[in-house]
């Protein structure tokens, strides 16, 4: 993910020197990875159930490395588009999540997934600072060569540092399950959240067509110094979002905080236009944008987990991730088209319109349940035993939902962490020998 993000803050400027470049194709090149990620990530995850996790991950990283080489070697915008599409075709996210699920106990799996999510968020934050620095040292082609090297290092990590699971099975909490798609897609609140992440990344990709060019041409910051703008903004934004996350989760004000963050995104877009002549003003607009963006990136997966049925969380997250990548592609395509017709300010107005549309959609969401996912390994059981155990689990105070999958030997629960007794829940756990 670091390799995909590194070019985001610098590519629009670099692309000006490529043959056949147009504003539309700049956007397509930035977002092309999203289309192929959206197409392949769920199928590759299912393929990993059949042929193993590591073969799919290694194959995906090889494809990603090939795409990096193609993009690094290209002197036309079409070559970079092809390279970025190939990078996205190495869609290993679902297979990585499945491997993580294979290697973790049920009770620890939610934490493991959260750590992976945080590492992706950290990669994005680091890329905003590191991208401009690397651009000054090795240029964008050098960044592509570096991302190819990182992919090859990732293969070594996968083969020699990551343990081999004793067995690989389908995990309903971490993977998409074919028979759950229709159920998830019929849930109005989940569809709202999927549209939300799609619009958020649509906005992000479109905005980063305009932000680097505005910093250089309007605000007057040289390209080599863009990192000096991003560094304090990124650090402050990460700090500023923390109290809002606490208010949303601990004080159970998720919906008001969520809607406020979307409104802040719209205001940030307007500030990009109104304050672009001043480095302090534009920095303030960036701070608003990234505080709201980070907050929404943190709360959206939490809302998916709270909203999805206990045994459909993996499917819900798969559709959510596909929507996210599709949004990145659509943002590049639409942002480039708007830039071609209406200049940089038009891109920011487009971003404000996306935020307003999202706000209208999100207002209709139900109040979150504030139930968290919890898994217990209960051992393979007969169907009648599974139903009996399911009824007993549902009677425990703080358990809002319980589904026991007899053939998997796993109980999928939704629990209120404020009042449930985890000691009682763990008494139902069966330790494998």
SULCOR-V197264 format. One record per residue. N is the residue number from 1. RES is the residue in one small letter. PHI is phi in degrees with one decimal (* if undefined). D_CENTER is the distance of its C-alpha to the mean C-alpha in whole Angstrom. Layout:
# SULCOR-V197264
n = <N,N>
res = <RES,RES>
phi = <PHI,PHI>
d_center = <D_CENTER,D_CENTER>
This chain:
# SULCOR-V197264
n = <1,2,3,4,5,6,7,8,9,10,11,12,13,14,15,16,17,18,19,20,21,22,23,24,25,26,27,28,29,30,31,32,33,34,35,36,37,38,39,40,41,42,43,44,45,46,47,48,49,50,51,52,53,54,55,56,57,58,59,60,61,62,63,64,65,66,67,68,69,70,71,72,73,74,75,76,77,78,79,80,81,82,83,84,85,86,87,88,89,90,91,92,93,94,95,96,97,98,99,100,101,102,103,104,105,106,107,108,109,110,111,112,113,114,115,116,117,118,119,120,121,122,123,124,125,126,127,128,129,130,131,132,133,134,135,136,137,138,139,140,141,142,143,144,145,146,147,148,149,150,151,152,153,154,155,156,157,158,159,160,161,162,163,164,165,166,167,168,169,170,171,172,173,174,175,176,177,178,179,180,181,182,183,184,185,186,187,188,189,190,191,192,193,194,195,196,197,198,199,200,201,202,203,204,205,206,207,208,209,210,211,212,213,214,215,216,217,218,219,220,221,222,223,224,225,226,227,228,229,230,231,232,233,234,235,236,237,238,239,240,241,242,243,244,245,246,247,248,249,250,251,252,253,254,255,256,257,258,259,260,261,262,263,264,265,266,267,268,269,270,271,272,273,274,275,276,277,278,279,280,281,282,283,284,285,286,287,288,289,290,291,292,293,294,295,296,297,298,299,300,301,302,303,304,305,306,307,308,309,310,311,312,313,314,315,316,317,318,319,320,321,322,323,324,325,326,327,328,329,330,331,332,333,334,335,336,337,338,339,340,341,342,343,344,345,346,347,348,349,350,351,352,353,354,355,356,357,358,359,360,361,362,363,364,365,366,367,368,369,370,371,372,373,374,375,376,377,378,379,380,381,382,383,384,385,386,387,388,389,390,391,392,393,394,395,396,397,398,399,400,401,402,403,404,405,406,407,408,409,410,411,412,413,414,415,416,417,418,419,420,421,422,423,424,425,426,427,428,429,430,431,432,433>
res = <x,x,x,x,x,x,x,x,x,x,x,x,x,x,x,x,x,x,x,x,x,x,x,x,x,x,x,x,x,x,x,x,x,x,x,x,x,x,x,x,x,x,x,x,x,x,x,x,x,x,x,x,x,x,x,x,x,x,x,x,x,x,x,x,x,x,x,x,x,x,x,x,x,x,x,x,x,x,x,x,x,x,x,x,x,x,x,x,x,x,x,x,x,x,x,x,x,x,x,x,x,x,x,x,x,x,x,x,x,x,x,x,x,x,x,x,x,x,x,x,x,x,x,x,x,x,x,x,x,x,x,x,x,x,x,x,x,x,x,x,x,x,x,x,x,x,x,x,x,x,x,x,x,x,x,x,x,x,x,x,x,x,x,x,x,x,x,x,x,x,x,x,x,x,x,x,x,x,x,x,x,x,x,x,x,x,x,x,x,x,x,x,x,x,x,x,x,x,x,x,x,x,x,x,x,x,x,x,x,x,x,x,x,x,x,x,x,x,x,x,x,x,x,x,x,x,x,x,x,x,x,x,x,x,x,x,x,x,x,x,x,x,x,x,x,x,x,x,x,x,x,x,x,x,x,x,x,x,x,x,x,x,x,x,x,x,x,x,x,x,x,x,x,x,x,x,x,x,x,x,x,x,x,x,x,x,x,x,x,x,x,x,x,x,x,x,x,x,x,x,x,x,x,x,x,x,x,x,x,x,x,x,x,x,x,x,x,x,x,x,x,x,x,x,x,x,x,x,x,x,x,x,x,x,x,x,x,x,x,x,x,x,x,x,x,x,x,x,x,x,x,x,x,x,x,x,x,x,x,x,x,x,x,x,x,x,x,x,x,x,x,x,x,x,x,x,x,x,x,x,x,x,x,x,x,x,x,x,x,x,x,x,x,x,x,x,x,x,x,x,x,x,x,x,x,x,x,x,x,x,x,x,x,x,x,x,x,x,x,x,x,x,x,x,x,x,x,x,x,x,x,x,x>
phi = <*,-59.1,-62.0,-70.1,-82.5,-57.7,-83.8,-55.6,-81.8,-130.1,-68.1,-58.4,-76.6,-60.5,-62.9,-59.3,-93.8,-81.9,-69.1,69.4,-70.2,-138.5,-55.8,-62.1,-72.2,-59.8,-64.0,-62.4,-63.1,-65.5,-97.2,-58.5,-60.2,-64.6,-64.7,-71.6,-61.2,-62.5,-72.3,-101.4,-66.3,-67.8,-58.0,-65.3,-62.7,-67.6,-61.5,-65.6,-66.2,-94.7,-110.5,108.5,-71.3,-65.3,-58.6,-68.1,-65.2,-63.3,-61.7,-64.2,-68.0,-65.4,-63.0,-60.9,-62.4,-61.4,-60.8,-63.7,-65.4,-60.4,-66.4,-66.0,-87.2,-77.1,-116.1,-120.6,-64.5,-65.8,-64.4,-68.6,-57.6,-61.0,-61.7,-65.8,-64.9,-65.2,-55.6,-65.6,-67.6,-80.8,-85.9,-105.3,-56.9,-66.0,-67.4,-64.8,-61.8,-65.6,-64.3,-60.1,-66.4,-61.3,-96.8,-123.5,-68.8,-54.9,-66.5,-101.2,-67.8,-60.2,-64.4,-61.9,-65.2,-64.0,-64.2,-61.8,-60.7,-66.5,-65.8,-68.1,-61.6,-66.6,-60.1,-64.7,-62.9,-63.8,-63.6,-64.6,-89.5,-71.7,-56.3,-62.3,-64.4,-65.4,-61.0,-68.4,-88.9,-127.8,74.4,-65.1,-57.7,-62.8,-63.7,-63.2,-60.8,-63.6,-66.1,-63.1,-63.4,-61.0,-63.3,-66.1,-64.1,-61.2,-64.3,-62.6,-60.1,-61.5,-78.3,-115.5,-110.2,-80.3,-62.3,-88.5,-68.1,-63.7,-155.1,-114.2,-130.7,-74.5,-117.0,-67.3,-85.6,-123.9,-130.2,-73.3,-115.4,-55.1,-79.1,-102.8,-61.3,-63.8,-63.2,-67.6,-72.3,-88.2,-84.8,-60.4,-69.2,-66.7,-63.3,-59.0,-68.0,-63.6,-62.9,-62.8,-67.9,-64.6,-68.4,-62.8,-80.0,-62.4,-65.2,-58.9,-65.3,-63.3,-62.2,-82.2,-76.9,-93.4,-60.5,-61.8,-68.4,-67.0,-57.2,-76.3,-91.1,-111.4,-72.1,88.6,-96.9,-64.9,-57.7,-66.1,-106.5,-59.5,-61.8,-68.2,-80.5,-68.4,-58.6,-64.4,-63.6,-63.4,-64.6,-65.1,-64.1,-65.4,-71.3,-68.5,-77.7,-58.2,-61.5,-71.0,-64.8,-62.9,-61.1,-65.1,-86.7,-75.6,-93.8,58.4,-116.9,-58.9,-65.6,-60.4,-65.5,-61.3,-66.4,-63.4,-65.0,-64.3,-61.8,-62.6,-60.3,-63.0,-64.2,-62.4,-61.9,-67.7,-66.8,-56.8,-80.0,-75.1,-114.5,-72.4,-76.0,-114.9,-64.4,-68.1,-65.3,-68.7,-62.3,-62.9,-61.9,-63.0,-63.1,-58.1,-62.2,-75.3,-63.4,-66.7,-61.5,-61.9,-62.9,-70.1,-62.7,-80.5,-87.1,-61.6,-61.6,-63.0,-66.8,-60.6,-62.7,-70.4,-88.8,-68.1,-56.2,-53.8,-89.8,-117.4,-60.7,-61.9,-65.4,-61.6,-69.4,-65.0,-66.6,-59.5,-64.9,-61.4,-63.3,-61.5,-67.8,-62.6,-62.3,-61.0,-65.6,-63.3,-65.7,-64.2,-63.9,-70.3,-61.8,-64.0,-65.1,-65.8,-59.9,-64.5,-96.9,-129.7,72.4,-64.1,-62.5,-62.5,-64.0,-67.3,-64.2,-60.9,-61.8,-63.2,-64.2,-59.3,-62.9,-67.6,-61.4,-62.0,-59.2,-64.1,-69.1,-70.8,-59.5,-85.4,-68.9,-72.0,-65.9,-59.8,-79.3,60.7,-97.0,-107.1,-75.0,-149.1,-118.5,-132.1,-82.5,-108.9,83.8,-65.1,-134.3,-69.1,-53.9,-66.9,-64.3,-63.0,-65.2,-64.2,-64.5,-59.2,-64.2,-65.1,-64.3,-67.3,-81.7,-73.3,-57.5,95.8,-93.0,-90.2,-156.0,-143.6,-134.0,-105.6,-91.3,-59.7,-76.3,-86.1,73.1,-127.5,-101.3,-99.1,-118.7,-119.0,-128.5,-91.4,-65.7,-74.4,-133.2,-76.1,-97.9,-67.9,-62.4,-65.4,-61.0,-70.2,-65.7,-85.9,-74.1,-110.7,-86.8,-75.1,-107.0>
d_center = <9,12,14,12,12,15,17,15,18,21,20,22,25,25,25,28,31,29,32,31,29,28,26,24,24,22,19,19,19,16,14,16,13,11,14,15,11,12,15,15,12,14,18,17,16,19,21,20,22,25,26,24,20,22,23,20,18,21,21,18,18,22,20,18,21,23,21,21,24,25,23,25,28,28,30,29,26,26,26,23,21,22,21,18,18,19,16,14,16,16,13,13,10,12,15,14,13,16,18,17,18,21,22,21,24,23,23,21,18,16,16,15,12,12,13,10,7,10,10,7,8,11,11,10,13,15,15,16,19,19,19,22,24,24,24,28,28,28,26,24,25,25,22,21,24,22,19,21,23,20,19,22,22,19,22,24,22,21,25,27,25,22,25,26,25,29,27,24,24,22,20,19,17,14,15,16,20,21,24,21,20,22,22,19,19,22,21,21,19,16,16,16,13,11,13,12,8,10,12,10,9,12,14,12,13,16,17,17,19,22,21,22,25,26,26,28,31,31,30,32,30,30,27,28,28,24,23,25,24,20,21,23,20,17,19,21,18,16,20,20,17,18,21,20,17,21,22,20,20,23,25,23,23,19,20,22,20,17,19,20,17,17,20,20,18,20,23,21,21,25,25,24,27,30,29,28,32,32,29,29,29,26,24,25,23,20,20,20,17,15,16,15,11,11,13,11,7,9,11,9,9,12,14,12,14,17,17,17,20,21,21,18,15,14,15,13,10,11,11,9,6,9,10,6,8,11,11,10,13,15,15,16,19,20,20,22,24,25,25,28,30,29,29,26,27,26,22,22,24,22,19,21,22,18,18,21,21,17,20,22,20,19,22,23,21,23,23,20,22,21,22,20,19,22,23,27,28,31,33,33,36,38,37,39,38,35,36,38,35,33,35,36,33,32,35,34,34,30,29,27,27,28,27,29,28,32,31,28,30,27,27,24,24,23,25,25,25,28,30,30,32,30,33,34,31,31,35,34,32,33,33,33,36>
